[in-house]
Amino acid sequence: MADTPAKTSFSQHANALAVIADVIPPKDQAGVIRKIMDVPGLTHASYFFQFYVTRALEHAGAGDLYLSTLGPWRHMLEQGLTTTPEYPDPSRSDTHAWSAHPAYDLTTMIAGIRPGTPGFATVRIEPRVGDLQWVKATMPHPAGMIRASFRRNGEEVNAEIELPDGVTGQLFWKGLPYDLHAGKQQLKLP
C-alpha cells in the first residue's frame, strides 16, 4: 500500500494499518506484513508506532516475526536510557509510554496469556515461543496471579501453568486445545 494516491512513498505505517483494517485481503496479509519488515527504502515505524506493526503481525498470523522487531529495545540501556523513547536519537522524547509496548506483548504474544472470555472469567494461553529455549511469564488476574513457563526439551516443550483458584481455561499449542484447571499443571507439548 502506498502512503498517498501519487504512490511516491511507502511505509510500514500504511501497510500495518491496511492489514489491521482488513483493507488487504486476509489471504494476502501475512505476505504483506512479512515483506514490509525488511524492504529497502520503506519508511519504518517509530518505536511507538511499532505498537501497530505488532498488532498487524498478530492480526495476520505472523507473530513469529515479533522477536525480530525488538532490536532497538535490546540496546536502550546501552544508550543510557532508563525509559522508552518516542524516536531514536538525535531527536527524542525520553519517556514515551507507547514505546513500552513490549512489556505487554511479551506476556500476551510470546507467553500467550489473554482473557478467554469477557471479564477474564476464563484464560486462553496460546504461546508463540519461536526459537526461544524458555519463556516464563506472570500476569495479574482478579483472582490472583497467572503463571506460565515453557521450556524446550528436544522436540517437545514442557509447559507449567498455574491458574488462580476458581479459574479455568485452555492452552492452545499448534492449534490443539488443552484444558486447564485452577492450580498448577504440567503439560508436555509435541
Secondary structure as UniProt FT lines:
FT   TURN            5..6
FT   STRAND          10..11
FT   HELIX           12..20
FT   TURN            21..22
FT   HELIX           26..36
FT   TURN            40..41
FT   TURN            47..49
FT   HELIX           50..59
FT   TURN            60..61
FT   HELIX           63..69
FT   HELIX           71..74
FT   TURN            75..80
FT   HELIX           97..100
FT   HELIX           102..105
FT   HELIX           106..110
FT   STRAND          113..115
FT   HELIX           118..120
FT   STRAND          122..125
FT   TURN            130..131
FT   STRAND          134..141
FT   TURN            142..143
FT   STRAND          144..153
FT   TURN            154..155
FT   STRAND          156..163
FT   TURN            165..166
FT   STRAND          168..173
FT   TURN            174..175
FT   STRAND          176..180
FT   STRAND          183..189
//
